[in-house]
Amino acid sequence: MQRIIQVLWPSFIAAGVMDIVLFTLLDPVALIYQDAPLFTTRLGAYSLGFFLFWLFGTVSSALTCYFQCSTAQLNKICKSSEPKN
């Protein structure tokens, strides 16, 4: 549980900051693709942006945790996940 919190909490904070910075500089309703707006409401754009930023931050934090593991720790994890005969 602690490892999950170590991954999700920093990525949540980073997503919030990135969302604030991006949408301070950019109006999501002004984004147009093929003569049609990408978003009809600002709230939808803010929500989608936040969850995408959170996903990217989560992947980044999870990979950081994964690459911090030593080979002995990784071998222990792999052995514990193998089915017992």
C-alpha positions in Angstrom: 0.0 0.0 0.0 2.8 2.4 0.8 4.4 1.8 -2.6 1.1 2.7 -4.3 0.8 5.9 -2.3 4.5 6.8 -3.1 3.5 6.5 -6.8 0.1 8.1 -6.9 0.5 11.1 -4.5 3.5 12.8 -6.3 1.8 12.2 -9.7 -1.4 13.7 -8.4 0.4 16.9 -7.2 2.3 17.2 -10.5 -0.9 16.7 -12.5 -2.6 19.5 -10.6 0.3 21.9 -11.2 0.6 21.0 -14.9 -3.1 21.4 -15.3 -3.0 24.9 -13.7 -0.1 26.0 -15.8 -1.5 24.7 -19.1 -4.9 26.1 -18.7 -3.7 29.4 -17.4 -1.9 29.8 -20.7 -4.5 28.2 -23.0 -8.3 28.4 -23.4 -9.5 24.8 -24.2 -12.6 26.1 -25.9 -10.4 27.9 -28.4 -8.8 24.7 -29.6 -10.2 23.9 -33.1 -9.6 20.8 -35.2 -11.1 20.6 -38.7 -13.3 23.7 -38.1 -14.9 22.1 -35.0 -14.0 22.8 -31.4 -12.3 19.9 -29.6 -14.1 20.6 -26.4 -17.6 22.0 -25.9 -17.1 22.8 -22.2 -14.1 24.0 -20.2 -14.8 21.6 -17.4 -14.5 18.6 -19.7 -11.2 19.8 -21.1 -9.9 20.5 -17.6 -10.9 17.0 -16.4 -9.4 15.3 -19.4 -6.2 17.2 -19.1 -5.9 16.5 -15.4 -6.4 12.8 -15.8 -4.0 12.6 -18.7 -1.4 14.4 -16.8 -2.0 12.2 -13.8 -1.6 9.1 -16.0 1.7 10.4 -17.3 2.9 11.2 -13.8 1.8 7.8 -12.5 3.7 6.0 -15.3 6.8 8.1 -14.6 6.7 7.5 -10.9 6.1 3.8 -11.3 9.0 3.4 -13.6 11.2 5.3 -11.2 10.2 2.9 -8.4 10.8 0.0 -10.7 14.2 1.1 -11.8 15.3 1.8 -8.1 14.9 -1.9 -7.3 18.0 -4.0 -7.2 18.3 -7.2 -9.1 17.9 -9.2 -5.9 14.6 -7.5 -5.2 13.4 -8.1 -8.7 14.3 -11.8 -8.6 12.5 -12.1 -5.3 9.4 -10.5 -6.8 9.5 -12.8 -9.8 9.9 -15.9 -7.7 7.0 -15.0 -5.5 4.7 -14.5 -8.5 5.5 -17.9 -10.0 2.8 -20.6 -9.5 3.6 -23.3 -6.9 3.5 -26.9 -8.1 
